[in-house]
Amino acid sequence: MSAAAPFQVMPRPFLKWAGGKSKLIEQYQPYFPQQFTTYYEPFLGGGAIFFYLAQQHPALQAVLTDINPELINTYCCVRDRVEELISILEDHQLEHSKNDREYYYSVRSRFYQTDIERAARFIYLNKTCYNGLYRENSKGAFNVPIGRYKNPQICQPDLLRSASSVLAKAEIKVRKFDAVLDDSPSSEDFVYFDPPYYPIGATSNFTAYSRENFKESEQVKLRDIFAQLARRRVKLMLSNSHCDFIEKLYSDELAFPGGCLPKLLEISANRGINSNACKRGKIREFLISYL
Ligand SMILES: C[S@@+](CC[C@H](N)C(=O)[O-])C[C@H]1O[C@@H](n2cnc3c(N)ncnc32)[C@H](O)[C@@H]1O
């Protein structure tokens, strides 16, 4: 891979995302593989790890996927039509500054037809809604209330341009995590999984993803995919909550035969989004690695 190239603004996430990994990168950094050919991120969200790796390796080949079609449409527009997007976001920024509340709820309730308008709406709502959450009601309508921001940065042209430049060669698709197997990653490739965390009781983090969205059976299926890739010697990392359920899944010698058990590393993280300030503090998480 080539050496780091200069950027006007370092590429980093252009969205706020529940469970985003930006603050954990320093702790993850010693465990990233030095060499790999293609990087896969099947739970993309805000893409903190992708953008970090892209800073280190500007020629990074990546396959970036997520189940959320509005999120993926936004990434595709940032990659392919960044100047048009910036221009629509400038309009949103101006209108929001005139009457933030009224404008927020008018954008939230409006259906935009084109991909580029939907992408701009997605970024606008992400920057102005409560805690950058993404939540839909049963009819699929975004229903997060407005957040309390004095001067939200709705349009960040240089950040969007640097994101666009590192996304230029990425394959970006809507798909479920198990479809990563369709690409048959090899031992030269690196896959990082950051699923919705297994909930750890009443005091667990409030995230945008509920237990219903990502059930225990999905955690087991994910472990089986991780084990299948480990048997092929693919380089792997996975984040999840620090609890017995996850520990047992990834220490199960029957699931990881032939000495391919992963390492379970302990990471210390801030609780992040929690409506109750008393419940914000340090918690332990697992970083599970097979390299
Ligand atoms: C914890 S977030 C990822 C955060 C990301 N690493 C970051 O730094 O911002 C989990 C992501 O998984 C996605 N997701 C949930 N269920 C999924 C599934 N079955 N297949 C693929 N993606 C899924 C969600 O849309 C969400 O973006």
The ligand as a Tripos MOL2 file, in Angstrom:
@<TRIPOS>MOLECULE
LIG
   27    29     1     0     0
SMALL
NO_CHARGES

@<TRIPOS>ATOM
      1 C1        -22.7630   -0.0760   15.8110 C.3       1 LIG1
      2 S1        -23.3150    0.5240   14.2530 S.3       1 LIG1
      3 C2        -21.7970    0.6310   13.3720 C.3       1 LIG1
      4 C3        -21.0270    1.8470   13.7920 C.3       1 LIG1
      5 C4        -19.7900    2.1350   12.9410 C.3       1 LIG1
      6 N1        -18.7450    1.1750   13.1640 N.3       1 LIG1
      7 C5        -19.2510    3.5220   13.2280 C.2       1 LIG1
      8 O1        -18.0800    3.7040   13.5970 O.co2     1 LIG1
      9 O2        -20.0400    4.4820   13.0870 O.co2     1 LIG1
     10 C6        -24.1300   -0.8500   13.5830 C.3       1 LIG1
     11 C7        -24.6290   -0.7130   12.1410 C.3       1 LIG1
     12 O3        -25.1360   -1.9930   11.7470 O.3       1 LIG1
     13 C8        -26.2200   -1.8000   10.8450 C.3       1 LIG1
     14 N2        -26.9900   -3.0580   10.8770 N.ar      1 LIG1
     15 C9        -27.9170   -3.4770   11.7690 C.ar      1 LIG1
     16 N3        -28.3560   -4.7090   11.4690 N.ar      1 LIG1
     17 C10       -27.6640   -5.0950   10.3610 C.ar      1 LIG1
     18 C11       -27.6530   -6.2840    9.5580 C.ar      1 LIG1
     19 N4        -28.4380   -7.3140    9.8420 N.pl3     1 LIG1
     20 N5        -26.8130   -6.3400    8.4990 N.ar      1 LIG1
     21 C12       -26.0150   -5.2860    8.1870 C.ar      1 LIG1
     22 N6        -25.9930   -4.1350    8.9000 N.ar      1 LIG1
     23 C13       -26.7930   -4.0400    9.9670 C.ar      1 LIG1
     24 C14       -26.9420   -0.5760   11.3620 C.3       1 LIG1
     25 O4        -27.6670    0.0470   10.3290 O.3       1 LIG1
     26 C15       -25.7660    0.2710   11.9060 C.3       1 LIG1
     27 O5        -25.3520    1.2130   10.9490 O.3       1 LIG1
@<TRIPOS>BOND
     1     1     2 1
     2     2     3 1
     3     2    10 1
     4     3     4 1
     5     4     5 1
     6     5     6 1
     7     5     7 1
     8     7     8 2
     9     7     9 1
    10    10    11 1
    11    11    12 1
    12    11    26 1
    13    12    13 1
    14    13    14 1
    15    13    24 1
    16    14    15 ar
    17    14    23 ar
    18    15    16 ar
    19    16    17 ar
    20    17    18 ar
    21    17    23 ar
    22    18    19 1
    23    18    20 ar
    24    20    21 ar
    25    21    22 ar
    26    22    23 ar
    27    24    25 1
    28    24    26 1
    29    26    27 1
@<TRIPOS>SUBSTRUCTURE
     1 LIG1         1 GROUP 0 **** ****
